Amino acid sequence: LLKKFLFISENLSDLFLTTKAFQMFVSDMYSMDSYNGEPVIENLVIRTREVTDEIEGFREIFQYTLDEELDEEMQELEEELDNTAEEEKEEY
């Protein structure tokens, strides 16, 4: 499960970075004299920003969830190690 979360999180981050770069490109294009004020380009800038914001929200959710999953797995591992150490002490 953790591997799946890591895979999704990494790919979501890549998608976010790609979309963010596209957003910057469109914004730069819109600021050019020949495209400034063009309503189609302006709408493209707005929609691209909305998509980027939505992807960033999902990215943050996955990052938060991933952090929780990692914490839980680390706690379980520490408990297992503690139990193993106690069992070894009892044997001696």
Backbone torsions as a table, in degrees:
resi	resn	phi	psi	omega
1	LEU	NA	-42.7	-179.8
2	LEU	-64.1	-39.4	178.6
3	LYS	-62.4	-38.0	177.9
4	LYS	-65.8	-42.2	177.6
5	PHE	-62.2	-43.1	178.8
6	LEU	-61.3	-43.7	179.4
7	PHE	-60.9	-48.1	-179.9
8	ILE	-64.1	-43.9	-178.9
9	SER	-61.4	-45.0	179.6
10	GLU	-63.6	-43.8	-179.4
11	ASN	-69.6	-34.5	176.9
12	LEU	-66.2	-38.0	176.6
13	SER	-64.9	-41.6	177.2
14	ASP	-62.8	-43.1	178.3
15	LEU	-62.2	-42.2	178.6
16	PHE	-61.0	-46.7	-178.7
17	LEU	-63.2	-40.4	178.2
18	THR	-64.3	-44.2	179.7
19	THR	-66.6	-39.9	178.4
20	LYS	-62.6	-42.0	177.8
21	ALA	-63.3	-40.7	177.8
22	PHE	-64.6	-40.4	178.0
23	GLN	-60.1	-43.7	178.9
24	MET	-64.4	-40.9	178.0
25	PHE	-60.0	-48.0	-178.5
26	VAL	-64.9	-40.6	178.2
27	SER	-62.7	-42.7	177.3
28	ASP	-63.4	-41.7	178.9
29	MET	-62.5	-42.5	-179.5
30	TYR	-63.5	-31.0	-178.8
31	SER	-78.7	-9.2	176.4
32	MET	-68.3	146.8	-178.3
33	ASP	-55.2	-40.5	-175.5
34	SER	-72.2	-18.7	-178.4
35	TYR	-113.6	-10.3	-176.6
36	ASN	-61.0	126.7	179.9
37	GLY	89.5	-6.2	178.5
38	GLU	-68.6	117.4	-174.1
39	PRO	-62.8	-35.4	179.8
40	VAL	-64.8	-44.2	179.6
41	ILE	-67.7	-38.6	178.4
42	GLU	-61.4	-44.2	176.9
43	ASN	-64.6	-36.3	177.0
44	LEU	-62.9	-41.0	177.6
45	VAL	-61.2	-46.6	-178.4
46	ILE	-63.4	-48.5	-178.2
47	ARG	-65.3	-38.8	178.5
48	THR	-64.1	-40.7	177.2
49	ARG	-62.5	-41.6	178.5
50	GLU	-62.4	-44.0	178.8
51	VAL	-63.8	-43.6	179.6
52	THR	-61.6	-43.5	178.4
53	ASP	-62.5	-41.0	179.6
54	GLU	-64.2	-44.3	178.8
55	ILE	-64.2	-39.7	179.0
56	GLU	-63.1	-38.2	177.0
57	GLY	-61.5	-45.1	177.1
58	PHE	-64.0	-39.1	179.4
59	ARG	-61.2	-43.0	179.0
60	GLU	-65.9	-39.1	178.1
61	ILE	-62.6	-46.5	-179.9
62	PHE	-65.3	-38.3	179.5
63	GLN	-64.1	-43.1	178.6
64	TYR	-63.2	-46.3	179.3
65	THR	-63.2	-42.1	179.4
66	LEU	-62.7	-41.9	178.0
67	ASP	-60.9	-42.5	178.3
68	GLU	-63.9	-43.7	179.3
69	GLU	-61.3	-43.1	178.9
70	LEU	-62.7	-43.1	178.7
71	ASP	-60.5	-44.6	179.9
72	GLU	-62.6	-44.6	-179.8
73	GLU	-66.1	-36.8	178.0
74	MET	-66.1	-40.1	177.9
75	GLN	-64.2	-43.2	178.4
76	GLU	-61.8	-42.2	179.1
77	LEU	-64.7	-42.1	178.5
78	GLU	-63.4	-40.6	177.9
79	GLU	-63.1	-42.4	178.3
80	GLU	-62.4	-42.6	178.8
81	LEU	-65.0	-40.7	178.1
82	ASP	-63.3	-44.1	179.5
83	ASN	-62.8	-41.7	179.3
84	THR	-64.0	-42.0	-179.8
85	ALA	-65.1	-39.9	178.9
86	GLU	-66.0	-40.7	179.6
87	GLU	-64.0	-39.0	179.3
88	GLU	-67.3	-37.5	178.5
89	LYS	-65.2	-39.5	-179.5
90	GLU	-66.4	-30.6	179.9
91	GLU	-69.3	-30.0	-176.8
92	TYR	-95.2	NA	NA
